[in-house]
Amino acid sequence: MIYPRLLQNLIDYLKKLPGIGEKSAERMALALIKMSTEEISDLSNSLVLAKNGLKKCAICGSLTEDNICYVCANENRDKNTICVLEDFKGVFAFEKSGKYNGAYHVLDGLISPIDGIGPDDINIASLIKRIDNLENPEIIIALKPSIEGETTTLYIKKILENRNIKISRLSYGIPMGVDIDYLDEVTLFNALNDRKDIS
């Protein structure tokens, strides 16, 4: 073992974060060790507060500190247009672009029979309930272009096909397999503007 046990333990925990490899975890751990005890205490408190204080919005399923997120609570948003996303990271990506004024619905996963994830395992039922209370709704499906994303898109289209609902999807300019939250703002804006009806 190169590092003392306590430092190695910290490195191992940091490596559990997405996108953090061995070298990045080592740099982060060594930087954390150089921080003051007060700064470490503040960081630790922030982690605990975020973990305990954040929850899913009761309407859309996005991440919020309150029962209802700021998007769902905003009366100026177009509630008849709902952008369907895999997880809350996609909501933040759209909000950063500043170009979308509709509502969101977070599925919290994608249908994946190979992983044992079916329609009942993700947040589709509440989407249907929301749609039933809207007039002339439009659903924008913004799921990653993958087998799971396509399966989920087709399932949503199937259960909505006998209703008077406009269903569109982001344009195919998005590279295959890329998560929505990794797209730059221009690409995301263009994909949103160039969305296609699902026929």
C-alpha positions in Angstrom: 0.0 0.0 0.0 1.4 3.4 -1.1 -0.9 5.6 0.9 -1.8 5.5 4.6 -4.9 3.5 5.2 -7.1 6.5 6.1 -6.0 8.3 2.9 -6.6 5.2 0.8 -10.0 4.8 2.3 -10.9 8.4 1.2 -9.5 7.8 -2.3 -11.6 4.6 -2.6 -14.8 6.5 -1.6 -14.1 9.3 -4.1 -13.6 6.8 -6.9 -17.3 5.8 -6.4 -18.3 9.2 -7.9 -19.2 9.2 -11.6 -16.3 10.2 -13.8 -13.7 10.0 -11.1 -10.8 7.6 -11.8 -7.8 6.6 -9.7 -5.7 9.7 -10.5 -8.6 12.2 -10.0 -9.5 10.6 -6.7 -5.9 10.8 -5.5 -5.7 14.5 -6.4 -9.1 15.3 -4.8 -8.2 13.3 -1.6 -4.8 15.1 -1.3 -6.5 18.5 -1.9 -9.1 17.7 0.8 -6.4 16.8 3.3 -4.9 20.3 2.8 -8.2 22.0 3.6 -8.7 23.4 7.1 -10.7 21.4 9.6 -13.4 24.1 9.4 -13.6 23.8 5.6 -13.9 20.0 5.9 -16.6 20.4 8.5 -18.5 22.7 6.2 -18.1 20.3 3.3 -19.3 17.4 5.5 -22.3 19.4 6.7 -23.2 20.3 3.1 -23.2 16.7 2.1 -25.4 15.6 5.0 -27.8 18.6 4.4 -28.1 17.8 0.7 -28.6 14.1 1.3 -31.3 14.6 4.0 -32.9 17.8 2.6 -33.3 17.0 -1.1 -36.3 15.0 -2.3 -38.4 14.3 -5.4 -41.0 16.9 -6.5 -44.5 15.5 -5.8 -45.6 16.5 -9.3 -42.7 16.0 -11.8 -40.2 13.9 -9.8 -37.3 16.3 -10.2 -35.0 17.2 -7.3 -36.2 19.8 -4.9 -35.8 21.1 -1.3 -39.6 21.6 -1.1 -42.6 19.4 -1.8 -43.0 21.1 -5.2 -40.0 22.1 -7.3 -39.6 25.7 -8.6 -40.6 24.7 -12.1 -43.9 23.1 -11.1 -44.6 26.0 -8.7 -44.0 28.7 -11.4 -47.4 29.8 -12.8 -45.7 31.3 -15.9 -44.5 27.9 -17.2 -46.5 26.2 -20.0 -48.0 23.3 -18.0 -49.5 21.7 -21.2 -46.1 21.0 -22.6 -44.2 18.3 -20.7 -40.7 17.2 -21.4 -40.1 13.6 -20.4 -36.7 12.8 -19.0 -34.8 9.8 -17.6 -33.6 11.6 -14.5 -33.4 15.0 -12.8 -30.0 15.7 -14.3 -31.8 16.3 -17.6 -34.0 18.9 -16.0 -30.9 20.9 -14.9 -29.4 20.7 -18.4 -32.6 22.1 -20.0 -32.9 24.8 -17.3 -29.3 25.9 -17.9 -30.1 26.4 -21.6 -32.8 28.9 -20.6 -34.7 28.1 -23.8 -37.5 25.9 -22.5 -40.6 27.2 -20.8 -42.6 24.0 -20.3 -42.9 21.5 -17.5 -40.9 18.3 -16.9 -41.6 14.8 -16.0 -38.8 12.6 -14.6 -39.2 8.9 -15.2 -36.4 7.9 -12.8 -35.1 5.2 -15.1 -35.8 3.5 -18.4 -37.5 0.3 -19.4 -34.9 -2.4 -19.6 -36.2 -6.0 -19.7 -32.6 -7.4 -19.6 -32.2 -5.6 -16.2 -35.6 -6.6 -15.0 -36.9 -3.0 -15.2 -40.5 -2.8 -16.6 -43.0 0.1 -17.1 -44.3 -0.3 -13.5 -40.8 0.2 -12.1 -40.4 3.8 -13.5 -42.5 6.9 -13.1 -45.0 6.4 -16.0 -48.3 6.1 -14.1 -48.1 9.6 -12.7 -47.3 11.0 -16.2 -50.6 9.5 -17.4 -52.4 11.1 -14.5 -50.9 14.5 -15.3 -51.8 14.2 -18.9 -55.4 13.4 -18.1 -55.8 16.7 -16.4 -54.4 18.8 -19.3 -56.0 20.4 -22.4 -54.3 19.8 -25.7 -51.1 18.5 -24.1 -47.8 18.1 -25.9 -45.3 15.5 -24.7 -41.7 16.0 -25.7 -39.7 12.8 -25.2 -36.1 13.7 -24.4 -34.6 10.3 -23.6 -31.1 9.2 -24.6 -30.9 7.5 -28.0 -30.2 4.0 -26.7 -32.1 0.6 -26.8 -33.6 1.4 -23.4 -34.5 5.0 -24.4 -36.1 3.7 -27.6 -38.0 1.0 -25.7 -39.4 3.5 -23.2 -40.3 6.0 -26.0 -42.2 3.3 -27.9 -44.0 2.2 -24.7 -45.1 5.8 -23.9 -46.2 6.3 -27.5 -48.3 3.1 -27.4 -50.1 3.9 -24.2 -50.9 7.4 -25.4 -51.8 6.7 -29.0 -55.6 6.7 -28.6 -55.6 10.1 -26.9 -55.5 13.5 -28.5 -51.9 14.2 -27.6 -49.1 15.6 -29.7 -46.0 13.5 -29.0 -42.6 14.6 -30.3 -39.0 13.7 -29.6 -35.7 15.5 -29.7 -34.1 15.5 -33.1 -31.6 12.8 -33.9 -28.7 15.2 -34.0 -27.8 13.9 -30.5 -25.1 11.3 -30.6 -26.1 7.7 -29.9 -25.8 6.7 -26.3 -25.1 10.2 -24.9 -26.9 11.3 -21.7 -29.0 14.5 -22.0 -27.1 16.2 -19.2 -23.8 15.9 -21.0 -25.0 17.9 -24.0 -23.9 21.5 -24.5 -26.5 24.2 -24.4 -26.5 24.9 -28.2 -26.9 21.2 -29.1 -29.7 20.8 -26.6 -31.4 23.9 -27.9 -31.2 22.8 -31.5 -32.4 19.4 -30.7 -35.4 20.9 -28.8 -36.3 23.2 -31.7 -35.9 20.5 -34.3 -37.9 17.9 -32.4 -39.9 15.4 -34.5 -43.5 14.2 -34.2 -43.5 10.5 -33.3 -45.6 8.8 -36.0 
